[in-house]
Amino acid sequence: MRTTMHRYAWAAAVLLAVSAGAAALRITEDPPDLQQQLTSRMRTTLEEADPATHQHAGHALPQSQAMVCGVRVYGYEPADVTALADVRTVYGFHMCGVAEPLKPWDVAVKLAGPVILTMSTDPPGIEVVEASEDVKFVDRLQQMFPEPYARLAMTEALSEAEMTDLRGRYDAAAGL
């Protein structure tokens, strides 16, 4: 009888610890849809922006073509907000293709790299990370991105699912 009670007490303690851990994780996670909202807003902002905004790395873009973008949000500030309206800055990665009629993805003009969206303006401001004659790319990235996001930007781009979605949306926009 005593052994059985001991097992129940042990099981209850384990269950309590797991529940507390799960609750702690739940508290520190983003609200269920904030990440999705940020991803959607970032993609829409980049796709609807004036093409001149995307002329980084010396690319001259066709003015009348559709821009199709895939994005990855690395983080945002302030980090403790729970509503899209409270986000001031978004740090992420973008890969955009200029969808010209019947031009396949593999030969399309593409723009890619770390990007910062300033959400306090309308439309949001877009700032891409670029090297200059005097500053190497990695140094510029570290100047512009907070440490944890800079580290991600050096190692991670689009997820496989996001890349698949981007290619499908590009093909549709290019009429393929």
C-alpha positions in Angstrom: 0.0 0.0 0.0 2.8 2.4 0.9 4.6 1.7 -2.4 1.5 2.3 -4.3 1.0 5.7 -2.6 4.6 6.5 -3.2 4.2 5.8 -6.9 1.1 8.0 -7.1 2.9 10.8 -5.3 5.9 10.5 -7.6 3.5 10.5 -10.7 1.7 13.5 -9.4 5.0 15.3 -8.8 6.2 14.5 -12.4 2.9 15.6 -13.8 3.0 18.8 -11.8 6.6 19.6 -13.0 5.7 18.9 -16.7 2.6 21.1 -16.4 4.6 23.9 -14.8 7.2 23.6 -17.6 4.5 23.7 -20.3 2.9 26.7 -18.7 6.2 28.5 -18.5 6.8 27.8 -22.2 3.4 29.0 -23.1 3.9 32.2 -21.2 7.1 33.0 -23.1 5.8 32.0 -26.6 4.5 34.6 -29.0 0.8 34.9 -29.2 -0.4 32.1 -31.6 -0.9 34.4 -34.5 1.5 37.3 -34.0 4.3 35.6 -35.9 1.9 34.8 -38.8 0.7 38.4 -38.8 4.2 39.7 -38.9 5.1 37.3 -41.7 2.1 38.3 -43.7 2.7 42.0 -43.2 6.3 41.8 -44.1 5.5 39.9 -47.3 2.7 42.3 -48.3 4.9 45.3 -47.6 7.7 44.1 -49.7 5.5 42.9 -52.6 3.6 46.2 -52.6 6.6 48.5 -52.2 7.7 50.8 -55.0 10.3 48.8 -57.0 12.9 51.5 -56.3 12.8 50.4 -52.6 14.2 47.0 -53.8 17.1 48.4 -55.9 19.7 47.1 -53.6 23.0 45.6 -54.8 22.8 47.7 -58.0 19.7 45.9 -59.5 17.5 47.9 -61.8 14.1 46.4 -61.8 11.4 46.4 -64.4 8.8 48.9 -63.1 5.7 47.2 -64.3 6.3 43.6 -63.1 5.0 41.9 -60.1 7.3 41.4 -57.1 6.7 38.0 -55.4 8.4 37.6 -52.0 9.1 34.9 -49.4 10.0 36.1 -45.9 11.2 34.9 -42.6 10.8 36.9 -39.4 13.8 36.6 -37.1 12.3 38.8 -34.4 10.8 42.2 -33.6 10.9 45.0 -31.1 9.7 45.5 -28.6 10.0 41.8 -28.0 7.4 41.6 -25.3 4.4 43.0 -27.3 1.5 40.8 -28.1 -0.3 42.8 -30.8 0.8 43.7 -34.3 0.0 47.4 -33.8 2.6 47.5 -31.0 5.5 46.2 -33.1 7.8 49.0 -34.1 10.6 47.1 -35.9 10.8 43.7 -37.6 14.0 41.9 -38.4 14.0 39.2 -41.0 15.1 37.8 -44.3 13.5 38.3 -47.7 13.8 36.7 -51.1 11.9 38.4 -53.9 11.6 37.5 -57.5 10.4 39.8 -60.3 7.7 37.9 -62.1 8.0 38.7 -65.7 5.5 36.9 -68.1 6.6 33.3 -68.8 10.0 33.9 -67.3 10.9 30.9 -65.1 12.1 31.4 -61.5 15.6 30.2 -62.3 16.3 33.1 -64.6 14.2 35.8 -62.9 15.8 38.9 -61.3 15.9 38.1 -57.5 16.6 40.2 -54.5 17.5 38.6 -51.2 19.0 39.2 -47.8 18.4 40.5 -44.3 15.8 43.2 -44.1 14.4 45.6 -41.5 10.9 46.9 -41.5 10.1 50.0 -39.6 6.4 49.6 -38.7 6.0 53.1 -37.2 5.6 54.6 -40.7 2.8 54.1 -43.2 3.8 52.4 -45.4 6.4 50.6 -43.3 10.0 51.6 -44.0 12.2 49.0 -45.7 15.9 48.9 -45.1 18.1 46.1 -46.6 21.5 45.2 -45.3 24.2 45.9 -47.8 28.0 46.1 -47.8 29.6 49.3 -48.9 33.0 50.2 -50.2 34.1 50.8 -46.6 32.0 48.3 -44.6 31.9 44.5 -45.1 28.5 42.9 -45.3 28.9 41.0 -42.0 29.9 44.2 -40.2 27.0 46.1 -41.6 24.6 43.3 -40.6 26.0 43.5 -37.0 25.6 47.3 -37.0 21.9 47.1 -38.1 20.6 43.9 -36.4 20.5 43.2 -32.6 22.8 40.3 -31.7 20.4 37.4 -31.6 18.8 38.3 -34.9 22.2 39.1 -36.6 23.3 35.6 -35.6 20.2 34.1 -37.2 20.6 36.2 -40.3 24.1 34.8 -40.9 22.9 31.2 -40.8 19.2 31.0 -41.7 17.1 32.0 -44.7 13.7 30.8 -45.9 12.2 27.6 -44.6 11.5 24.8 -47.1 7.8 25.4 -46.8 8.2 29.2 -47.4 10.4 28.5 -50.4 7.9 26.1 -51.9 5.1 28.7 -51.4 7.3 31.4 -52.9 8.0 29.3 -56.0 4.3 28.5 -56.5 3.2 32.1 -56.1 6.0 33.2 -58.5 4.9 30.7 -61.2 1.3 31.8 -60.9 2.4 35.5 -61.2 4.6 34.7 -64.2 1.8 32.8 -65.9 3.7 29.5 -65.8 
